[in-house]
Every structure is written in structure tokens, then in C-alpha cells.
């Protein structure tokens, strides 16, 4: 990744029921994240586990990096709805997500 290039971070924070956290993380790494990256609109991704949380759930930060808001808007227009629906169909309320968009300054 070129560090001089503008960078947009699309962050998806997901609270996952403790009972399915390992299975969810595996599904994300082997299914969902590869599909997002296959859109060609993100340069890289990473996933973090949030520390210091409650005992009922595990929280993850799934981060996708792109070079422009236009690319992120293209992702939302063409791919986000179906990929988010697949996640919702599979995990429903067992994995609740919220999204933020950040710009490197």
C-alpha cells in the first residue's frame, strides 16, 4: 500500500454471540472477506478482536482499505446489499454489525 495515497477505511464492527464466535470468525476469513476483496475495490483488509468486553459476546473490527470514496460508493452500489444480506441470513441477531467510514489524515 502506498502511504502517500489517500486512504479510506471502511470499518465494520460486529458483536458476535460468544457461542458462535469461532465459527463466525472462520466463516468471515474463508467466505465473506474473500468475497468482499474479490470485488477489486479494496486494497487490503484486517480483522481485530476487541479486548475488554462483556462475557455474552465477542466484538470484532473488520477493516477494509480503499483509495477513494468513489470506490467505496461503487462497493455500496454494486455489492454491499447482497453481501450484507448473506451475513444477516446466516447469523441474524447472533452477529450484529455497524459500519463507519474513516479517512486517513
PyMOL commands that set and color helices and strands:
alter all, ss='L'
color gray80, all
select helices_A, chain A and resi 18-37+69-94
alter helices_A, ss='H'
color red, helices_A
select strands_A, chain A and resi 8-17+44-49+57-66+95-103
alter strands_A, ss='S'
color yellow, strands_A
deselect
rebuild
show_as cartoon
